[in-house]
Amino acid sequence: MNLIQLKRQSWNLAIIALALVLGAWRISQLPQFGAYEARTFVLGILPIALLSMGQALIIIGGGINLAIGAEAVLINCLSAKYMLDTSFSKSLMLAFVFIIVGVLIGALTGWIISVSGIADIVVTLATSFLLVGVAMYVMPQPGGGINQTLADLISGKVPNFIPPLICLILPILLIWIPLYRSKLGISMYAIGSNKEAAFLSGVNVNLTRIKLYAFGGLFAALSGLALTGITLSSSPFANISNTATLNSVAGAVLGGVALSGGVGGLVGPAIAALILYFIPTILLAFGIDPAYSQIVTGALTIVVVLLGGLLRKRTAGKK
């Protein structure tokens, strides 16, 4: 790795270092650490990591999706309701159907934003209320289930942590890397950096935005299915949707994605999910209410945003 590549990866390296420090701290609080504890770590970050990656794609493209948590909750409720007491083959088929549903919801959201010209934050906030309402209609209270074989493929049998780890890595390998190298990936960074310049360069801004929201819906669907596979039930609550959305933004930002757009990737947000997981668990070990972790996470996010802004201004000044 040469000096230029090292500078490009400096943020990811810093996030990895912070995650390792917090991870070592958390492990030191445990009486022992083995495969069971590793599985707990991976299961704890899987849904929010997937959600952070979906949010990151949209933010890189210059948008933001405040409905991404609600999308995940809806897919969680749909899968928990219709996969209860089903065969493996039927559950697998339904999983693909719900993934398509997530993609369509994301694409429709992006289309509404593109056609109406209304700010992303307004459209997605309204969409979040709608989706949570639909989720509560589908599952008025917690319950449901999923085929155990499919659940084991997602969360693994105790103490096997390999299946959830694969579920975390595969989206990066199968979705992010091909997307990053594609024409859509180039267009994503272009509209995130400067929509007008991208348009003048021949980029179809509206179509690119719709596709990015569709990919965001894909990751939200994967997150919802992962949540069903881990909990074996549904959680049709607005507060879960709101917390998931805020954590997805925090994960994206901590992972090096600039809120201004055009900067970042998906590896950083996936690693940042570890940080979001370790903060409340470390506080809980000290007897501190995990709710205070939101204060720590919020403060850390603000610091990261300020630091990122200063670094970008410094870089722009040198140019």
C-alpha positions in Angstrom: 0.0 0.0 0.0 1.6 3.3 -1.1 1.2 6.6 0.6 -1.7 7.8 -1.6 -3.7 4.6 -0.9 -2.8 4.9 2.8 -4.3 8.4 2.9 -7.4 7.3 1.1 -7.9 4.5 3.7 -6.9 6.6 6.7 -10.5 7.0 7.9 -11.3 3.3 7.7 -8.0 2.6 9.5 -9.0 5.0 12.2 -12.4 3.4 12.6 -10.9 -0.1 12.7 -8.5 1.1 15.4 -11.4 2.6 17.5 -13.5 -0.5 17.0 -10.5 -2.7 18.2 -10.0 -0.5 21.3 -13.7 -0.7 22.2 -13.8 -4.4 21.4 -10.8 -5.1 23.6 -12.4 -3.0 26.4 -15.7 -5.0 26.1 -13.9 -8.3 26.0 -12.0 -7.4 29.2 -15.3 -6.9 30.9 -16.4 -10.5 30.1 -15.4 -13.5 32.3 -14.4 -15.3 29.1 -14.4 -14.8 25.4 -15.1 -17.6 22.9 -17.2 -18.5 19.9 -20.5 -17.8 21.8 -19.4 -14.2 22.7 -18.1 -13.6 19.1 -21.5 -14.8 17.8 -23.3 -12.3 20.2 -21.1 -9.5 18.8 -21.8 -10.3 15.2 -25.6 -10.8 15.8 -25.6 -7.5 17.6 -24.2 -5.5 14.7 -25.7 -7.4 11.7 -29.1 -5.5 11.3 -27.7 -2.0 11.9 -24.6 -2.7 9.8 -26.8 -3.6 6.8 -29.0 -0.6 7.5 -25.9 1.7 7.7 -24.6 0.4 4.4 -28.0 1.1 2.7 -28.1 4.6 4.2 -24.5 5.2 3.2 -25.3 4.6 -0.5 -28.0 7.2 -0.4 -25.9 9.7 1.4 -23.0 9.3 -1.0 -25.5 10.1 -3.8 -26.4 13.4 -2.1 -29.6 12.2 -0.3 -30.7 10.9 3.0 -33.4 8.3 3.8 -35.3 8.8 7.1 -37.6 6.0 6.2 -34.9 3.3 6.0 -35.6 2.1 9.6 -39.3 1.9 8.9 -38.6 -0.1 5.7 -36.6 -2.6 7.8 -39.4 -2.8 10.4 -42.0 -3.4 7.7 -40.0 -6.3 6.2 -39.4 -7.7 9.7 -43.2 -7.7 10.3 -44.0 -9.1 6.9 -41.5 -11.9 7.1 -42.3 -12.8 10.8 -46.0 -13.0 9.9 -45.9 -15.0 6.7 -42.9 -17.2 7.4 -44.4 -18.6 10.6 -44.7 -22.4 10.5 -43.6 -22.6 6.8 -41.2 -25.0 5.1 -37.6 -23.9 4.3 -38.3 -23.7 0.6 -41.4 -21.5 1.1 -39.6 -19.2 3.6 -36.7 -18.9 1.2 -39.1 -17.9 -1.6 -40.9 -15.4 0.7 -37.5 -14.0 1.6 -36.8 -13.2 -2.1 -40.3 -11.7 -2.4 -39.8 -9.4 0.6 -36.4 -8.3 -0.8 -38.1 -7.3 -4.0 -40.7 -5.5 -1.9 -37.9 -3.6 -0.1 -36.3 -2.7 -3.5 -39.7 -1.4 -4.9 -40.4 0.7 -1.8 -37.0 2.3 -2.1 -37.3 2.9 -5.8 -40.8 4.4 -5.3 -39.4 6.7 -2.6 -36.6 7.8 -4.9 -39.1 8.3 -7.8 -41.4 10.5 -5.6 -38.4 12.6 -4.6 -37.2 13.0 -8.2 -40.6 13.8 -9.7 -41.9 16.1 -7.0 -38.6 18.0 -6.4 -39.3 17.9 -2.7 -36.4 17.5 -0.4 -35.4 13.9 0.5 -35.7 14.6 4.2 -39.4 15.6 3.9 -40.5 12.8 1.6 -38.7 10.1 3.6 -40.0 11.4 6.9 -43.5 11.2 5.6 -42.8 7.8 4.2 -41.5 6.5 7.5 -44.9 7.3 9.2 -46.7 5.5 6.5 -44.5 2.4 6.6 -44.6 2.1 10.4 -48.4 2.3 10.1 -48.5 -0.5 7.6 -46.1 -2.5 9.7 -48.4 -2.1 12.8 -51.4 -3.2 10.6 -49.5 -6.3 9.5 -48.4 -7.2 13.0 -50.4 -5.3 15.7 -48.2 -6.7 18.4 -44.9 -8.6 18.6 -45.0 -12.2 17.4 -44.7 -14.3 14.3 -41.7 -16.5 13.5 -39.5 -17.9 10.7 -38.5 -21.3 9.5 -35.8 -22.5 11.9 -33.5 -23.8 9.1 -33.5 -20.4 7.4 -33.0 -18.7 10.8 -30.0 -20.9 11.4 -28.6 -19.8 8.0 -28.9 -16.2 9.1 -27.9 -16.3 12.8 -26.1 -19.7 13.0 -26.5 -22.3 15.7 -25.0 -21.6 19.1 -22.1 -21.0 19.3 -21.4 -20.8 15.5 -20.7 -17.2 14.5 -19.7 -17.9 10.9 -23.2 -17.7 9.3 -24.0 -14.2 10.5 -20.4 -13.1 9.7 -21.0 -14.4 6.1 -24.3 -12.5 6.0 -22.3 -9.3 6.9 -19.5 -9.8 4.4 -21.5 -11.1 1.4 -23.4 -7.8 0.7 -20.0 -6.0 0.5 -18.6 -8.6 -1.9 -21.7 -9.2 -4.0 -23.3 -5.7 -4.0 -20.9 -3.0 -3.0 -17.8 -4.0 -5.0 -19.6 -4.5 -8.3 -21.6 -1.3 -7.7 -18.5 0.7 -6.9 -16.9 -0.4 -10.2 -20.0 0.1 -12.3 -21.3 3.1 -14.2 -23.9 3.6 -11.5 -21.2 3.8 -8.9 -19.4 6.6 -10.9 -22.7 8.4 -11.3 -23.4 8.0 -7.6 -20.3 9.9 -6.6 -20.8 12.4 -9.4 -24.3 13.5 -8.3 -23.2 13.4 -4.6 -20.4 15.8 -5.3 -22.2 18.1 -7.7 -25.6 17.4 -9.3 -25.4 20.2 -11.8 -21.9 19.2 -13.0 -23.0 15.6 -13.2 -26.1 16.5 -15.3 -23.9 18.5 -17.6 -21.6 15.5 -17.9 -24.5 13.4 -19.2 -25.5 11.7 -15.9 -29.2 10.9 -15.6 -29.5 12.4 -12.0 -33.1 11.3 -11.4 -32.6 7.7 -12.6 -29.4 7.4 -10.6 -31.2 8.7 -7.4 -34.0 6.1 -8.0 -31.5 3.3 -8.3 -29.7 4.4 -5.2 -32.9 4.4 -3.2 -33.7 1.0 -4.6 -30.3 -0.3 -3.3 -31.1 1.3 0.0 -34.4 -0.6 0.1 -32.5 -3.8 -0.7 -30.2 -3.3 2.3 -33.2 -2.4 4.5 -35.0 -5.6 3.4 -31.8 -7.6 4.2 -31.7 -5.9 7.6 -35.4 -6.7 8.3 -34.9 -10.3 7.3 -31.8 -10.5 9.5 -33.7 -9.1 12.4 -36.4 -11.8 11.9 -33.8 -14.5 11.7 -32.1 -13.3 14.9 -35.2 -12.6 17.1 -37.5 -15.1 15.5 -40.3 -12.5 15.8 -41.4 -9.1 14.8 -41.1 -5.7 16.5 -43.8 -3.3 15.1 -42.8 -0.2 17.0 -42.2 3.3 15.8 -39.4 3.9 18.4 -37.5 0.9 17.0 -37.8 2.4 13.5 -36.6 5.8 14.7 -33.7 4.4 16.6 -32.7 2.2 13.6 -32.8 5.2 11.3 -30.7 7.4 13.5 -28.2 4.6 14.1 -28.0 4.1 10.3 -27.1 7.8 9.8 -24.6 7.6 12.7 -23.1 4.4 11.3 -22.7 6.0 7.9 -21.1 9.2 9.2 -18.8 7.4 11.6 -17.9 5.1 8.7 -16.5 8.1 6.8 -19.5 9.0 4.6 -19.8 12.8 4.2 -23.3 14.1 4.8 -22.6 16.6 1.9 -22.4 13.6 -0.4 -19.8 12.2 -2.9 -17.5 10.8 -0.2 -17.3 7.4 1.5 -17.9 3.7 1.0 -19.6 0.7 2.7 -16.7 -0.9 4.6 -16.5 2.0 7.0 -20.2 2.0 8.0 -20.0 -1.8 8.5 -17.1 -1.4 10.9 -18.8 1.6 12.6 -21.7 -0.6 13.5 -19.3 -2.3 15.9 -18.7 1.0 17.6 -22.4 1.6 17.9 -22.8 -1.8 19.5 -19.9 -1.6 21.9 -20.8 1.8 23.4 -24.1 0.8 25.2 -22.7 -2.7 26.2 -19.7 -1.1 27.8 -21.8 1.4 29.6 -24.1 -1.3 30.8 -21.2 -3.3 32.2 -20.5 -0.2 34.4 -24.1 -0.1 35.6 -24.9 2.9 33.5 -28.2 3.1 31.7 -27.6 2.1 28.1 -30.0 4.9 27.1 -27.1 7.3 27.8 -25.3 5.7 24.9 -27.3 7.9 22.6 -25.6 10.9 24.2 -22.2 9.3 23.6 -23.1 8.3 20.0 -24.6 11.7 19.2 -21.5 13.5 20.6 -19.2 11.2 18.7 -21.2 11.8 15.5 -21.0 15.6 15.9 -17.2 15.4 16.4 -16.8 13.2 13.4 -18.9 15.6 11.2 -17.0 18.6 12.4 -13.6 16.9 11.9 -14.6 15.7 8.4 -15.8 19.2 7.5 -12.5 20.7 8.6 -10.4 18.1 6.8 -12.4 18.7 3.6 -12.0 22.5 3.9 -8.3 22.0 4.5 -8.0 19.8 1.4 -9.9 22.2 -0.7 -7.7 25.1 0.5 -4.6 23.2 -0.6 -6.0 22.7 -4.1 
